[in-house]
Amino acid sequence: MEEKKFDVKSIIGFVLIFGILLYIMYQNQPSPEELEAQKLAEQEQVEAEKADSKQNESLVTTSSDYTTNTQVLDSTQKVALQNKVGSFAYALTLPSATNDQTTVETDVFELKFNNKGGHLAEVKLRNFVDYDSVPIYMVKDDNSAFNIKFGTSDNRTLNTQDFPFEPSVSQSGENTVVSMKLKVSETAFLEYRYELKPDDYMIDFSIKSQGLSGVFNTSQPIELDWKQKSIRHSKSISYENRYTRLTYMYDDGKVDKLSQASDDDEIADDVEWLSYRQHFFSSILVANNSPFKKVELTSLDLVEDEEIDTLYTKLYTSKMPLAFNGGEISENLGLYYGPTDNATLKDYDKGLEESIPFGWGIFGWINKVLFIPLFGFLSGFLPYGFAIIVMTILVKIVLSFVQYKQFLSQAKMKILKPELDAVREKYKDNKLKAQQETMAIQSRAGASPLSGCLPGLMQIPVFYALFMFFPTAFELRQKGFLWADDLSSYDSIYDIPFHIPLYGDHVALFPILAAIAIFFYMKMTTGQQMATQPTQEGMPDMAKMMKYMIYFSPILMLVFFNNYASGLSLYYFISNLISIGIMLVIKNYIIDEDKVLAKIEVNKKKPKKQNKFQKKMAEMMEQAEAQKQAQQKGKKK
């Protein structure tokens, strides 16, 4: 290793170079006269640049930016503006031709309206915060754009988002009215009128023109274009994005939606409203007068990687034509910015609550008729976690007869198993005959594998309805229970320093408890089924499949529900605990296998009438047996 030494020559060299630089700087410093001349020259240059800047600001610099300053324009500049934008040059000469904003507050909103474009630049919901205690913003930092594209009688195509609107704020009773006018004269203008009501998330929004019938080119379509990027509000962006979706009502009450998992587009006719849903919050545009005739809708998924802390989830766009009436525009609309809450949306009596994904068909019906009213009643006097537990108990009590039927069927099949095994052994060379005899024994005993399956199928609608209910229940948002801070989100007890595919970067406790409960419940039920399940040649080994399911189902619960609402995992945990308890009671105190066997023997002695289905099945099996025997005889010849 080379020994480090003190290099004197290098130090001397650096000192000399530094001294030379100081000498040069001293020799080249300007004299006082030169400094004064330089200062005057800089002042003249600044004044010249300011003059050029003012002149440039007073004229239209690009086709997409028509905002000017507030100075008085001379005739030459006015002519230049007139040549570029026609009659709308007047708006560029007004004091409002700036990027200023008008701020208005209500009980539920803090709103900012931008002069340029006349639309909302910021929408803050005063009563809500996100998972990180940051106020909920629906519109902020240019995530939303609202524009009307129209043609003029002098063959121009213009966009309202490029022009300054003149703001004014007034009161109409208790309501606050914000008027934004794009003027072509003092008496001719295009107006956006916003009427804000106390404690109301719906804004009465109208688009009207006055004195523009000779300005608009009515033979050219006029188009409203609304774009918005949905701002992330929840801990798990992948979970939130799963319930972020564009939904719309059309054709007198029909509801449809774009894809929630990928990019999608659609053209819809007669649209009554369209909702840019961001899980627990929504931006909704409502057509109050008449439906939008044709709307082009798109949804773009912005979450490419759930490991990245993405600010936005989806980009929504909608384009729709507006109608002229006597050469003027007159559209009465509604703008809703607020919670995706069933009770709140239902109050508007426009079907807006249909934008909430309660589930399709019977599943949605169960939620609307049963679970939403029941949970609303229970949570009215109970903490939300206890309301979930009580609702779970009530549901399990109602469905306890299903468990009874299932267990009774398993008990009957267990008693009949030795007899059925003997039949299969006797007719092991004649599978069809063995099947006929098996069905006959089961029919006489009043036992059938289907008698246990059919009651089980009745639980599926309830299971799926609750699967849709808990992730969309706005009441659970930021409501805690035990260690869970938010029953509408996952209940993390440990943050993993890395991301596990499908599982996430945290450990949630309620899914673990639910998985353990499911394991023991399936161990009890599936073990009983395995004991009664006959093995048939040529058929899958059901016992082996059931054995795998005992372990597969809890693992699926553990992985899949780690990012789901903890309220849902709490429900499944309590539900399976109650199921285990009900099963133990049925097995030990209700079902007596000796009595079941005695009843089976009585049923065997009774003449059993076959229904049409059973007769048809018997006839088909007899025909199949006859054909098989005929084929065997043909082969022998």
Buried (B, 14 or more C-beta within 10 A) or exposed (E): EEEEEEEEEEEEEEEEEEEEEEEEEEEEEEEEEEEEEEEEEEEEEEEEEEEEEEEEBBBBEEEEEBBBBEEEBEEEBBEBBBEBBBBBBBBBBBEBBBEEBBEBEBEBBBBBBBBBBBBBBBBBBEEBEBBEEEEBBBBBEEBBBBBBBBBBBEEBEBBBBBBBBBBEBEEEEEBBBBBBBBBBEEEBBBBBBBBBBEEBBBBBBBBBBBBBBEBBBBEBEBBBBBBBBBBBBBBBBBBBBBBBBBBBBBEEEEBBBBEBEEEBEBEBEBBBBBBBBBBBBBBBBBBBEEBBBEBBBBBBBBBEEBEEEBEBBBBBBBBBEBBBEEBBBBBBBBBBBBBBBBEBBBBBEBBBBBBBBBBEEEBBBBBBEBBBEBBBEBBEEBEBBEBBBBBBEEBBEEBBEBBBBBBBBBBBBBBBBEBBEEBBEEBEEBBBBBBBBBBBBBBBBBBBBEBBEBBBEEBEBBEBBBBBBBBBBBBBBBBBBEEBBBBBBBBBEEEEEEEEEEBBBBBBBBBBBBBBBBBBBBBBBBEBBBEBBBEBEEEEEBBEEBBEBBEEBBEEBBBEBBBBBBBBBBBBBBBBBBBBEBBEBBBEEEBEEEEBBEBBEEBBEEEEEEEEEBEEBBEEBEEEBEEBEEEEEEEEE
